[in-house]
């Protein structure tokens, strides 16, 4: 069975969401981490994950929202963390590549606050770190984060080694299936014991679905690519990554 360690399903609901979950099960995907990016979307993924077997929730505020935070957002966020479907804080982090994001100082302040909340509640952190992988990793280490997943990893080998040496996980998306993907060497280097895979639905659909709306049912295509790159059996990859998912998010 495959696991999707990062998907955004908050724009789906009712029969649409039920169909996505059913399609994933038919494709051999039994666990999906449904991830919020704001207070409103976090509330939604929490509700969705309570209503659908196989969904767990991650709640948090992405760096995109660093300058548009609602009043008392910390209280709102912490109020969700006692729900048993919440297994992680996120996504949160830093992005230095996208000019539409708020200034980096605002992002860092929001990230640091959420790392503190995650530590207080002993939750793993789902980290968006595009262009700032080493900085995000250093912040996690400095504040004492024990468990983290650097989602949709797009960094280089130096950043990968820093994350791995710090004891954290990296998650690869459909980008590794793209022609001439620069991440092949990173997949080859990363040990299965610190790896996860994801769809980042509805974004980044893997080949042969590139350009379409992504969905968790296609995470196995990412896993099969990992197996191809590492020259190991796909079933062994699925088993190892499923074990990582269960261990990291406390779902045993």
N, C-alpha and C positions, 0 to 999 in steps of 0.2 A: 504493500500500500504506500502511496505517496502522501506527502504533507506539503501544504502551501504555507510557508512561514510569513507571508505578507501579502495581503490583498485589501483593497478598499471596496467594500460592497455597500457602503452607505447610500449610494445613489440608486440602489435597487431596493425593492420592497415587495411585499405581497407575493403574488404568483411568480413575478419575475425572479425574486430572490430564491423562492422555493425551487424553481426550475434550474437555477445556477447551481444550487447545492446538490440537487438530484443528478445533474449532468456530471458534476465532479465525482460523486459516488460511483456512477456508472463507469467513469474513467479510472477508478481505483484510487481516488483521493478521499481519505477518510477524516483528515483534520485540516482546518483552515484557520489561520489567525486573521481575524477581521479587524482592521486597524483604523482608528480615528486620526484626524489631523487638526481638530479644533474642539472646543467644548461642545458645540452642537453636534458635530459628526461623531464625537465620542459617545454622547448619549445615545445616538442612533445605533452604533455598532454594539453597544451594551445590550440594548433591547433586542436587536436582531439575533445576537448570540444567545440570548436567553430563550428565544423562540425556535431555534433550529439546531438540532443535534449535529455535532461535528464542527460547529463554529465556536471559537474562543475569541475574546476581545482584548485589544490593546487600546488604552485611552491616553491621549496626550495632545499637545499643541505643537504643530510643526513650525519651523522657523519662518515660514511665509506669513504667519499671523503674529509675529513678534510686536508689531506696532498697532494692532487692532484688537487687543485683548479685552474681553468684557470685564466689568467690575467683578471683584472677588473671584476671579477665575481659579485661583488656587483652591479655594474652599469648594467650588463646584467640582473641580477635578478630584480632589481627595474624597469627596462624598461618593464617587463612583467606585473607589478602589476596594471597598469591602464586598462588592458583589462577587460571588464565586466564579462567574464567567470571565472576570478580568484577570489575565495572567501576565500582563506586562504593561509598562509605561511607554507610550509612544504613539505615533512617531514624534520624535523631537530631534533636535540637532542643529547643524550649521551648514549653510550652503554658500560657497564663495564663487560659484560659477554663474548663477542666474541673476541678471541685473534687475529683475522685477522683485527680488526679495528685499526686505528691509536691510538697513545697514548692519554690518557684521557685529557691532557692539551690542545692538539690541538683540540680535539672535543669540549671542553668547550669554547675555543676562538671562534670557528665557530658558535656554538650555541648562544653565547652571541651577536655576531654581527647580527645574523638573528632575534633574539628577538627584538633588537633595530630597525631593518628595519620594522618588523611587527607593532611595536608600532607607528612608524612614519606614517605608512599607515593605521592605525586602523584596522588591520586584525587579526582574530583569528589564533592561531598557532597549527599545527599538530605535536605532539611530540613523538619521538621514545625515550624510556627511560628504556630499558631493563637493570635491575640490578642497575639502578641509578634513580629510580623514585623520591625519596625524594630530592636528589640533584637537579634534573631538576625542580621540583616543587619549591624549595627554590629559584632557579635562576629566575624563572618566577615571583615569588612574589617580589623579591628584585628589579627587573628592572621595575616592574609595568605592567606586562601583565594582561589584563582584561579577555580575553577569550582564552581558550586553551582546546584541546582534547588530552588526553594521549592515543594514539592509541595502539591497540593490548595489552591491559594491562595484565601483567603477574606478577605483584608484590604481596605483602602480604597485610593483613588487615591494618597494620600500615601505609604503603605507600598509600593505598586506602583512609584511613581517612584523611591523610594529603592533598591529592589532592582534596577531596570533601570539606574539611573545608576551602580550599583556593578558593572555588567557581568554580573549573574547572570540565570538563567532563572526564569520562573514557569511552573507547570503548572496547567492548569485541569481540573476533574473534571466529572462529571455534574451538579453543582450548577448549572452555567450553563444547563442545559436546563429547570430547574424554573421553574414559572410565577412571574413577577415576580422573577426572580433579581436580587439586588443587584450581581451581578458582571458584568452586561452591559457597563456602562461601562468596567470594567477590561479586558475582552476587547477592546473597541473601541480602547482606548488603547494596549494592549501591542502592540509590533511583532511580526510573525511571526518575525523573526530571533532573538527572545529568548523564544519561547513553546514549550511542549510541552503535550500532553494526556495524560490518564490515566483509568483507571477507579477506582483505589483499591479494586479488588475485594478482598473480596466486598461492600464497602460502596458507598453512593451511586449505585445504578443510575440511569442516565439515563432520562428520559421517552422512550418510553412504558413502560419497565420499572420505573419507580420503585416501591420497596417490595419488589422481588424481590432475590434473591442476585445480585450483580453479577458480570460476567465480562469478560475482555479482548475478546471478540468484539464487545462493544457500544461500544468506544472510538470507532468511526467516527461514532456518534451525537453524541458530544461534538465531534468534528472538523467534522461537518456544521453544528452550531450555531455554531461559530467562523466558518465560511464565511458563514452567514446573517447573523450580526452584522456582519461586516466587508464583506459584499456582494461577495465574491469567489468564484471557482470552487472547489468542494470538492476537486477533483483538485490544484489549485495549493496549497491548504492542506496536503493530505496529503503532497505532495512536499516542501514547505518544512519541515514538522514532522519528517518522516523524516530529512531532512538534519541538522536540529538534534540529533536523538537520536543519530545516528551520530557527529556531531562531538563532542558533549558527552561521550559515553561511550567515545570512542576505538575505535569499531567499524568503521572504514572498511576 
